[in-house]
C-alpha cells in the first residue's frame, strides 16, 4: 500500500518529460525521445533481469566454493551487457533518424 504513491509519482515523472519536450520543441522531438527512452527501458529491464538471477547464483556459488565459475560467468555477463550498450550507442542514432 505505501508503494502506490511512489509508483504513481514514477508514472507522472516518466510522462512529464515527454510533455515538456513536446511543448518546448514539438511532437517530432518528443517522439524521438520517446523511442530512445523505450530502448533504454528495455535495456534496463534486461540488465535488471540478469542481475536478479545472477545475485542468488553468486551467493550459492560462493557457498559451494566455486570461485572460478563466478569469474567466468561474470566475464560473460560483462561482455554481453557491454556489447548491447555499444550496439545501442553506435546504431541507435541511425535507427532513430532513418
N, C-alpha and C positions, 0 to 999 in steps of 0.2 A: 504494500500500500504506500509506503513512503517514497517508493521509486517512481510513482506515477507522475508527480510534478517534474521530476528530473527528466523523464522520457518526453514529456510534453515540451519542456524547455528545449531539449535537443531537437525535436521536430521543428519548433519555431526558429531556432537558430539556423538549422540546415536550410530552411526556406528563405530566411531573411536576406542572406547574401545574394541569392538569385533575384529577389525582388529589387534589391538596391542596384544590382548591376543592370537589370532591365530598365529601370527608371533613369539611371545616370548615363548609360551608353547604348541602350537599345536591346531589342529582343535577340538580335543575331549574336551579340556578345554573351548574353545570358544563356543562350542555347549552347554555345561553345563551352562556356564554363560548366554548364550542367553535364555535358557529355564527359568532359575531363574529370569532373568531380565523381561521376559514376565509375569511371575507370579506377580512380583512386579508392573508392569504396570497395570495389571488387578485390583489389589487391590487399587492402586492409583485412577484408574478410578471409581471404586465403591465408595470409600470414598469421592471423589470429587462430585460424583452424589448425594450422601446422603447430603453432605454439601450444595450443590446448592439448594436443595429443603427444607432443614431444616432452613436455614437462613431467607428466606422470611416468612416461617411459624412462626418462633420465633418472628419476628417483629410484625406479625399480632396478635399473642397470647399475647404479651406484651401490645399492643394497647387495646386488649379486656380484659386485666387484668386476664388472665388465667395462672397464675404463677405456680400453682400446676401441670397443664398439661405439661408445659415446662419441669419441673423437671422429671416427669415420662417418657416422650419421650426421653429426654436426657440420662437418665439412660439406657433405652432400646438400644439406638444407641451405647452408650459406650460399653455395654455388647456384642452387635453384632460385632462391629469392633474389640474389644479385642479378641473375640472368633475366628474370621477369622485370625487375626495375630498369635495367639497362635497355631492354627492348622497348619498354614504355617510354623511356626518356628519348631514345633515338627515333622511334617511329610514331610516337603519339602526336607530335605536332603535324606531321604529314597526314596522318589519318584524320585529324580534325579539320585541316584546311583543304582537304580534297573534296 
